[in-house]
Amino acid sequence: MSKAEEFKAFVNKHPELASYVKDKKHTWQEFYEIYDLYGENNSVWDKYQDETRALPIKEITTLIKGVKIDSVQKYITNAQKAINVVQELTNKPISKIKPIPKTPRPIHKFFGD
C-alpha cells in the first residue's frame, strides 16, 4: 500500500482531523507531512484528538441548557398533527369521476368552423 493510501486510511480512522481543515486551522498537506514524518502512532496526534473530543461535549451541554421542554413538546405535537393530516389525505379513497364521452370531430372542420 502506498503512503498516500495509508494516509487516507489513517484519516478515515480519525475523522476529527477534517474539522481542522474545515475551520482552516490546518490543511491536508500539513497533516500529510506530519504523517509522513512521524507516522500514525506518535504522540504528535494527541493534541488534535484530545481537543476535538472535548469540544462536542461542551457544545452538547450548552445546547441542552438552552432547550425549553415546553417548546419541544409543542413542536412534537405540531409534527404529529401534520403527520395525521397527511395520513388522512392519503387514506381517503379517490372518488370515481365519470369520464365525459368524447365525440369525434368531423375531419373537414377546423377550429371554430
BAKOL-734025 format. One record per residue: residue in three letters; y, z, x of N, C-alpha, C in turn. Coordinates in Angstrom, 1 decimal, always signed. Each point is the difference from the previous one (the first is absolute). Example, Ala and Ser with C-alpha at 12.3 -4.5 7.8 and 13.67 -1.06 7.14 Angstrom:
+--------+--------+--------+--------+--------+--------+--------+--------+--------+--------+
| residu |     nY |     nZ |     nX |    caY |    caZ |    caX |     cY |     cZ |     cX |
+--------+--------+--------+--------+--------+--------+--------+--------+--------+--------+
|    Ala |   -5.7 |   +7.8 |  +13.2 |   +1.2 |   +0.0 |   -0.9 |   +1.2 |   +0.0 |   +0.9 |
|    Ser |   +1.1 |   -0.7 |   -0.4 |   +1.1 |   +0.0 |   +0.9 |   +1.1 |   +0.8 |   -0.8 |
+--------+--------+--------+--------+--------+--------+--------+--------+--------+--------+
END
This chain:
+--------+--------+--------+--------+--------+--------+--------+--------+--------+--------+
| residu |     nY |     nZ |     nX |    caY |    caZ |    caX |     cY |     cZ |     cX |
+--------+--------+--------+--------+--------+--------+--------+--------+--------+--------+
|    Met |   -1.2 |   +0.0 |   +0.9 |   +1.2 |   +0.0 |   -0.9 |   +1.2 |   +0.0 |   +0.9 |
|    Ser |   +1.0 |   -0.8 |   -0.4 |   +1.2 |   -0.1 |   +0.9 |   +0.9 |   +1.2 |   -0.2 |
|    Lys |   +1.0 |   +0.2 |   +0.9 |   +0.9 |   +1.1 |   -0.1 |   +0.8 |   +0.0 |   -1.3 |
|    Ala |   +0.4 |   -1.2 |   -0.4 |   +0.8 |   -0.1 |   -1.3 |   -0.8 |   +0.4 |   -1.2 |
|    Glu |   -1.3 |   -0.4 |   +0.0 |   -0.9 |   +0.4 |   -1.1 |   -0.2 |   +1.5 |   +0.0 |
|    Glu |   -0.2 |   +0.6 |   +1.2 |   -0.1 |   +1.4 |   +0.1 |   +1.2 |   +0.7 |   -0.6 |
|    Phe |   +1.2 |   -0.5 |   +0.3 |   +1.2 |   +0.6 |   -0.4 |   +0.1 |   -0.1 |   -1.6 |
|    Lys |   -0.4 |   -1.2 |   -0.5 |   +0.0 |   -0.1 |   -1.5 |   -0.9 |   +1.0 |   -0.6 |
|    Ala |   -1.1 |   +0.2 |   +0.6 |   -1.0 |   +1.0 |   -0.6 |   +0.6 |   +1.4 |   +0.1 |
|    Phe |   +0.7 |   +0.3 |   +1.1 |   +0.7 |   +1.3 |   +0.2 |   +1.1 |   +0.2 |   -1.0 |
|    Val |   +0.8 |   -1.0 |   -0.3 |   +1.0 |   +0.1 |   -1.0 |   -0.6 |   +0.2 |   -1.4 |
|    Asn |   -1.1 |   -0.7 |   -0.3 |   -0.7 |   +0.3 |   -1.3 |   -0.4 |   +1.4 |   -0.1 |
|    Lys |   -0.4 |   +0.6 |   +1.1 |   -0.4 |   +1.4 |   -0.1 |   +1.2 |   +1.0 |   -0.1 |
|    His |   +1.1 |   -0.5 |   +0.4 |   +1.3 |   +0.8 |   +0.0 |   +1.1 |   -0.7 |   -0.7 |
|    Pro |   -0.1 |   -0.1 |   -1.4 |   +1.1 |   -0.7 |   -0.7 |   +1.3 |   +0.7 |   +0.0 |
|    Glu |   +0.1 |   +1.2 |   +0.5 |   +1.3 |   +0.7 |   +0.1 |   +0.9 |   -0.7 |   +1.0 |
|    Leu |   -0.5 |   -0.8 |   +0.9 |   +0.8 |   -0.7 |   +1.0 |   +0.9 |   -1.0 |   -0.7 |
|    Ala |   -0.5 |   -0.5 |   -1.1 |   +0.8 |   -1.1 |   -0.8 |   +1.3 |   +0.6 |   -0.5 |
|    Ser |   +0.1 |   +1.3 |   -0.3 |   +1.2 |   +0.6 |   -0.5 |   +1.1 |   +0.0 |   +1.1 |
|    Tyr |   -0.4 |   +0.1 |   +1.3 |   +1.0 |   +0.0 |   +1.1 |   +0.5 |   -1.4 |   +0.1 |
|    Val |   -0.8 |   -1.0 |   -0.2 |   +0.4 |   -1.4 |   +0.1 |   +0.9 |   -0.3 |   -1.2 |
|    Lys |   -0.4 |   +0.5 |   -1.1 |   +0.8 |   -0.3 |   -1.3 |   +1.4 |   +0.7 |   +0.1 |
|    Asp |   +0.1 |   +1.1 |   +0.6 |   +1.2 |   +0.8 |   +0.2 |   +0.8 |   -0.5 |   +1.2 |
|    Lys |   -0.5 |   -1.0 |   +0.7 |   +0.6 |   -0.6 |   +1.2 |   +0.2 |   +1.0 |   +1.1 |
|    Lys |   -0.8 |   +1.0 |   +0.1 |   +0.0 |   +1.0 |   +1.1 |   -0.7 |   -0.6 |   +1.2 |
|    His |   -1.0 |   -0.8 |   -0.3 |   -0.8 |   -0.6 |   +1.1 |   -0.4 |   -1.4 |   -0.5 |
|    Thr |   -0.5 |   -0.8 |   +1.0 |   -0.5 |   -1.4 |   -0.4 |   -1.5 |   +0.0 |   +0.3 |
|    Trp |   -0.7 |   -1.0 |   -0.6 |   -1.4 |   -0.1 |   +0.3 |   -0.2 |   -0.3 |   +1.5 |
|    Gln |   +0.9 |   -0.7 |   +0.6 |   -0.1 |   -0.3 |   +1.4 |   +0.0 |   +1.3 |   +0.9 |
|    Glu |   +0.9 |   +0.9 |   -0.4 |   +0.0 |   +1.3 |   +0.7 |   -1.3 |   +0.8 |   -0.2 |
|    Phe |   -0.5 |   +0.0 |   -1.2 |   -1.3 |   +0.7 |   -0.2 |   -1.1 |   -0.7 |   +0.8 |
|    Tyr |   +0.0 |   -1.3 |   +0.0 |   -1.0 |   -0.8 |   +0.7 |   +0.0 |   +0.4 |   +1.5 |
|    Glu |   +1.3 |   +0.1 |   +0.6 |   +0.1 |   +0.3 |   +1.4 |   -0.5 |   +1.4 |   +0.3 |
|    Ile |   +0.3 |   +0.9 |   -0.9 |   -0.5 |   +1.4 |   +0.2 |   -1.6 |   +0.0 |   -0.1 |
|    Tyr |   -0.5 |   -0.8 |   -0.9 |   -1.4 |   -0.1 |   -0.2 |   -0.7 |   -0.6 |   +1.2 |
|    Asp |   +0.7 |   -1.0 |   +0.6 |   -0.5 |   -0.7 |   +1.1 |   +0.0 |   +0.9 |   +1.3 |
|    Leu |   +1.0 |   +0.8 |   +0.1 |   +0.1 |   +0.9 |   +1.2 |   -1.0 |   +1.3 |   -0.2 |
|    Tyr |   +0.0 |   +0.6 |   -1.1 |   -0.6 |   +1.3 |   -0.2 |   -1.4 |   -0.1 |   -0.7 |
|    Gly |   -0.2 |   -1.0 |   -0.8 |   -1.2 |   -0.1 |   -0.9 |   +0.2 |   +0.8 |   -1.2 |
|    Glu |   -1.0 |   +0.1 |   -0.8 |   +0.1 |   +0.7 |   -1.3 |   -0.2 |   +1.5 |   +0.0 |
|    Asn |   -0.8 |   +0.4 |   +1.0 |   -0.3 |   +1.5 |   +0.1 |   +0.9 |   +0.7 |   +1.0 |
|    Asn |   +1.3 |   +0.0 |   -0.3 |   +0.9 |   +0.7 |   +0.9 |   +0.9 |   +0.8 |   -0.8 |
|    Ser |   +0.6 |   +1.0 |   +0.6 |   +0.8 |   +1.0 |   -0.7 |   +1.4 |   -0.7 |   -0.3 |
|    Val |   +0.3 |   -1.1 |   +0.5 |   +1.3 |   -0.7 |   -0.3 |   +0.1 |   -0.3 |   -1.5 |
|    Trp |   -1.2 |   -0.2 |   -0.6 |   +0.0 |   -0.4 |   -1.5 |   +0.2 |   +1.2 |   -0.9 |
|    Asp |   -0.1 |   +1.2 |   +0.6 |   +0.1 |   +1.3 |   -0.8 |   +1.4 |   +0.1 |   -0.7 |
|    Lys |   +1.0 |   -0.3 |   +0.7 |   +1.4 |   +0.1 |   -0.5 |   +0.2 |   -0.9 |   -1.2 |
|    Tyr |   -0.7 |   -1.2 |   +0.0 |   +0.2 |   -0.9 |   -1.1 |   -0.8 |   +0.4 |   -1.2 |
|    Gln |   -1.2 |   +0.6 |   +0.2 |   -0.9 |   +0.4 |   -1.1 |   +0.5 |   +1.3 |   -0.6 |
|    Asp |   +0.4 |   +1.0 |   +0.8 |   +0.3 |   +1.3 |   -0.5 |   +1.3 |   -0.1 |   -0.9 |
|    Glu |   +1.0 |   -0.7 |   +0.5 |   +1.3 |   -0.1 |   -0.7 |   -0.3 |   -0.7 |   -1.4 |
|    Thr |   -0.8 |   -1.0 |   +0.0 |   -0.2 |   -0.7 |   -1.3 |   -0.8 |   +0.8 |   -1.0 |
|    Arg |   -0.9 |   +0.8 |   +0.5 |   -0.8 |   +0.8 |   -0.9 |   +0.8 |   +1.1 |   -0.7 |
|    Ala |   +1.0 |   +0.6 |   +0.7 |   +0.8 |   +1.0 |   -0.5 |   +1.1 |   -0.5 |   -1.0 |
|    Leu |   +0.4 |   -1.2 |   +0.2 |   +1.0 |   -0.6 |   -0.9 |   -0.4 |   -0.1 |   -1.4 |
|    Pro |   -1.1 |   -0.6 |   -0.4 |   -0.4 |   -0.1 |   -1.4 |   -0.1 |   +1.3 |   -0.7 |
|    Ile |   -0.4 |   +1.1 |   +0.6 |   -0.1 |   +1.3 |   -0.6 |   +1.3 |   +0.5 |   -0.4 |
|    Lys |   +1.0 |   -0.2 |   +0.8 |   +1.4 |   +0.4 |   -0.3 |   +0.5 |   -0.8 |   -1.2 |
|    Glu |   -0.2 |   -1.3 |   +0.0 |   +0.5 |   -0.8 |   -1.1 |   -0.7 |   +0.4 |   -1.3 |
|    Ile |   -1.3 |   +0.2 |   +0.1 |   -0.7 |   +0.4 |   -1.2 |   +0.5 |   +1.3 |   -0.6 |
|    Thr |   +0.3 |   +1.0 |   +0.8 |   +0.5 |   +1.2 |   -0.5 |   +1.3 |   -0.1 |   -0.6 |
|    Thr |   +0.9 |   -0.8 |   +0.6 |   +1.3 |   -0.2 |   -0.6 |   -0.1 |   -0.8 |   -1.3 |
|    Leu |   -0.9 |   -0.9 |   -0.1 |   -0.2 |   -0.7 |   -1.2 |   -0.5 |   +0.9 |   -1.1 |
|    Ile |   -0.9 |   +0.9 |   +0.3 |   -0.6 |   +0.9 |   -1.0 |   +1.1 |   +1.0 |   -0.5 |
|    Lys |   +0.8 |   +0.4 |   +0.9 |   +1.1 |   +1.0 |   -0.4 |   +0.9 |   -0.7 |   -1.0 |
|    Gly |   +0.3 |   -1.3 |   +0.2 |   +1.0 |   -0.6 |   -0.9 |   -0.6 |   -0.5 |   -1.3 |
|    Val |   -1.3 |   +0.1 |   -0.2 |   -0.6 |   -0.5 |   -1.3 |   +0.2 |   +1.0 |   -1.1 |
|    Lys |   +0.4 |   -0.5 |   -1.1 |   +0.2 |   +0.8 |   -1.3 |   -1.2 |   -0.3 |   -0.9 |
|    Ile |   -0.7 |   +1.0 |   -0.3 |   -1.3 |   -0.2 |   -0.8 |   +0.3 |   -0.5 |   -1.3 |
|    Asp |   +1.1 |   +0.4 |   -0.6 |   +0.4 |   -0.5 |   -1.4 |   +0.2 |   -1.5 |   +0.0 |
|    Ser |   +0.7 |   -0.5 |   +1.0 |   +0.2 |   -1.5 |   +0.1 |   -1.2 |   -0.7 |   +0.2 |
|    Val |   -0.9 |   +0.5 |   +0.9 |   -1.3 |   -0.7 |   +0.2 |   -0.8 |   +0.0 |   -1.3 |
|    Gln |   +0.0 |   +1.1 |   -0.8 |   -0.8 |   +0.0 |   -1.2 |   +0.6 |   -1.0 |   -1.0 |
|    Lys |   +1.4 |   -0.2 |   +0.0 |   +0.6 |   -0.9 |   -0.9 |   -0.4 |   -1.4 |   +0.4 |
|    Tyr |   +0.0 |   -0.4 |   +1.3 |   -0.4 |   -1.3 |   +0.4 |   -1.4 |   -0.3 |   -0.4 |
|    Ile |   -0.9 |   +1.0 |   +0.2 |   -1.4 |   -0.2 |   -0.3 |   -0.2 |   -0.3 |   -1.5 |
|    Thr |   +0.8 |   +0.8 |   -0.9 |   -0.1 |   -0.2 |   -1.4 |   +0.5 |   -1.4 |   -0.4 |
|    Asn |   +1.1 |   -0.4 |   +0.6 |   +0.5 |   -1.4 |   -0.3 |   -1.0 |   -1.1 |   +0.4 |
|    Ala |   -0.6 |   +0.2 |   +1.2 |   -1.0 |   -0.9 |   +0.4 |   -1.2 |   -0.1 |   -0.9 |
|    Gln |   -0.4 |   +1.2 |   -0.5 |   -1.1 |   +0.0 |   -1.0 |   +0.3 |   -0.7 |   -1.3 |
|    Lys |   +1.3 |   +0.2 |   -0.4 |   +0.4 |   -0.7 |   -1.2 |   +0.0 |   -1.5 |   +0.2 |
|    Ala |   +0.5 |   -0.5 |   +1.1 |   +0.0 |   -1.4 |   +0.3 |   -1.4 |   -0.6 |   +0.1 |
|    Ile |   -0.9 |   +0.7 |   +0.6 |   -1.4 |   -0.4 |   +0.0 |   -0.6 |   -0.1 |   -1.4 |
|    Asn |   +0.3 |   +1.0 |   -0.8 |   -0.5 |   -0.1 |   -1.4 |   +0.6 |   -1.2 |   -0.8 |
|    Val |   +1.2 |   -0.3 |   +0.2 |   +0.6 |   -1.1 |   -0.7 |   -0.7 |   -1.3 |   +0.5 |
|    Val |   -0.2 |   -0.2 |   +1.3 |   -0.6 |   -1.2 |   +0.5 |   -1.5 |   +0.0 |   -0.6 |
|    Gln |   -0.7 |   +1.1 |   +0.0 |   -1.3 |   +0.0 |   -0.6 |   +0.0 |   -0.4 |   -1.4 |
|    Glu |   +0.9 |   +0.5 |   -0.8 |   +0.1 |   -0.4 |   -1.4 |   +0.3 |   -1.5 |   -0.2 |
|    Leu |   +0.9 |   -0.5 |   +0.8 |   +0.3 |   -1.4 |   -0.1 |   -1.2 |   -0.9 |   +0.4 |
|    Thr |   -0.8 |   +0.4 |   +1.0 |   -1.1 |   -0.8 |   +0.4 |   -1.2 |   +0.1 |   -0.9 |
|    Asn |   -0.1 |   +1.1 |   -0.7 |   -1.2 |   +0.3 |   -0.9 |   +0.2 |   -0.6 |   -1.4 |
|    Lys |   +1.2 |   -0.4 |   -0.4 |   +0.1 |   -0.6 |   -1.3 |   -0.6 |   -1.4 |   -0.1 |
|    Pro |   -0.7 |   -0.2 |   -1.1 |   -0.6 |   -1.4 |   -0.1 |   +1.2 |   -1.0 |   -0.2 |
|    Ile |   -0.3 |   -1.2 |   +0.5 |   +1.0 |   -1.1 |   -0.2 |   -0.2 |   -0.6 |   -1.4 |
|    Ser |   +1.1 |   +0.0 |   -0.8 |   -0.1 |   -0.6 |   -1.3 |   -0.3 |   -1.5 |   +0.1 |
|    Lys |   -0.8 |   -0.5 |   -0.9 |   -0.3 |   -1.4 |   +0.1 |   +1.1 |   -0.8 |   -0.8 |
|    Ile |   +0.6 |   -0.9 |   +0.7 |   +1.0 |   -0.8 |   -0.6 |   -0.6 |   -1.3 |   -0.4 |
|    Lys |   +0.2 |   -0.4 |   -1.2 |   -0.6 |   -1.3 |   -0.5 |   +0.8 |   -1.1 |   +0.7 |
|    Pro |   -0.8 |   -0.9 |   +0.6 |   +0.7 |   -1.1 |   +0.7 |   +0.6 |   -1.0 |   -1.1 |
|    Ile |   +1.2 |   -0.5 |   +0.4 |   +0.6 |   -1.0 |   -0.9 |   -0.7 |   -1.3 |   +0.1 |
|    Pro |   -0.4 |   -0.6 |   -1.1 |   -0.7 |   -1.3 |   +0.2 |   +0.9 |   -1.1 |   +0.5 |
|    Lys |   -0.5 |   -0.7 |   +0.9 |   +0.8 |   -1.1 |   +0.6 |   -0.3 |   -1.3 |   -0.7 |
|    Thr |   +1.1 |   -0.6 |   -0.4 |   -0.2 |   -1.3 |   -0.6 |   +0.4 |   -1.1 |   +1.1 |
|    Pro |   -0.8 |   -0.9 |   +0.2 |   +0.3 |   -1.0 |   +1.0 |   +1.2 |   -0.9 |   -0.4 |
|    Arg |   +0.9 |   -0.3 |   +0.9 |   +1.1 |   -0.8 |   -0.3 |   -0.4 |   -1.5 |   +0.1 |
|    Pro |   +0.6 |   -0.8 |   -0.8 |   -0.3 |   -1.4 |   +0.2 |   +0.5 |   -0.5 |   +1.4 |
|    Ile |   -0.7 |   -1.0 |   +0.5 |   +0.3 |   -0.5 |   +1.3 |   +1.3 |   -0.7 |   +0.1 |
|    His |   +0.4 |   -0.7 |   -1.1 |   +1.2 |   -0.8 |   +0.0 |   +1.3 |   +0.8 |   -0.2 |
|    Lys |   -0.1 |   +1.4 |   -0.3 |   +1.2 |   +0.8 |   -0.2 |   +0.4 |   +0.6 |   +1.3 |
|    Phe |   +1.3 |   -0.1 |   +0.3 |   +0.6 |   +0.6 |   +1.2 |   +1.0 |   +1.1 |   -0.4 |
|    Phe |   +0.0 |   +1.0 |   +0.7 |   +0.9 |   +1.2 |   -0.1 |   +0.4 |   +0.3 |   -1.5 |
|    Gly |   +1.1 |   -0.4 |   -0.5 |   +0.4 |   +0.4 |   -1.3 |   -0.1 |   -1.1 |   -1.0 |
|    Asp |   -0.8 |   -1.1 |   +0.3 |   -0.1 |   -1.1 |   -1.0 |   -0.7 |   +0.4 |   -1.2 |
+--------+--------+--------+--------+--------+--------+--------+--------+--------+--------+
END
